[in-house]
Amino acid sequence: MEQTCDNSQEPFQKVHRQRNRKRTQLEMETAMETEVIKRPSFPPAKKEKLLDGQEEMRKVAIPANRYTPLKENWMKIFTPVVEHLHLQIRFNLKTRMVEIRTCKNTTDISALQKAADFVKAFALGFEVEDALALVRLDELFLESFEIKDVKPLKGDHLARAIGRIAGKGGKTKFTIENVTKTRIVLADSKIHILGSYQNIRAARTAICSLIMGSPPSKVYGNLRQMASRLSERF
C-alpha cells in the first residue's frame, strides 16, 4: 500500500529556547554598569520657597532658677540670635518662655533650630559661652538623662551616686569634661551633656559606671586609656 503525504498538515514551528534567568540577570547588571548615569543637578532653593513666606516660632520654657541668670546674660543671648542668625527674640513675662521667630531677614532655614537649642542649653544650666557653640558648630548635640534611668536609687544611695559623679570639689566631673571634651551639668538627679556624638557616648559611659558603683580610680584608668587612643587616632 502506498502512503501519501497529507499537505493539509501545518508545518513545524520553530520553538525559541528559554534563556537562563541567571544569565539574563547578569547581562542586565553588566549593561547597567556600562551605562553612564548622569547625576541630576538642582539649583539651590530660594529662602522664599523654604519658608513659604510664613513666619515660624519656637518657644523655650525657662525654669524659675534660671530667671536671674537669664536677666543678667540677656544681651549675650540677644546679640548672636539677632545679629548673626537674623531672628527675632523676646521673653514673654506671662508665659515665662523665650519666644524666637523668623523674619524677612532670615536667610538660613536651620537658624531657628540652632537658636532654640542655644536657649534650651542655657536654660538647662550651661554657660552662655558653652551653649553658644551650638550656634557656631553643626556637629554638637545635647543629651539629657536621669540617674534612675541607669539604676533605680533612692535616699542616701542616690546622694552617694551624685557625689561620685561630682567628686570632691567637682574634680571627677571636671576630669570627665576635659578628657571627653564635653560639658556636663548636674541638676539634682538629672544629667545634661553637651558635645559631639562620640564624646557624649564616652562621657555617658563614664558617668554610668560611676552610678553603678565603680570607684573613681577605675573610671580614671578607663578615661586615661581612652584619651591615649584618641591621641593616637589624631
Salt bridges, closest charged atoms under 4 A:
GLU27 OE2 - ARG19 NH2 3.11
GLU27 OE2 - ARG23 NE 3.57
GLU55 OE1 - ARG101 NH1 3.75
GLU99 OE1 - ARG90 NE 2.75
GLU129 OE2 - LYS76 NZ 3.76
ASP130 OD2 - ARG183 NE 3.49
ASP138 OD1 - LYS114 NZ 3.07
GLU143 OE2 - ARG204 NH1 2.86
GLU146 OE1 - LYS148 NZ 3.76
GLU177 OE2 - LYS173 NZ 3.24
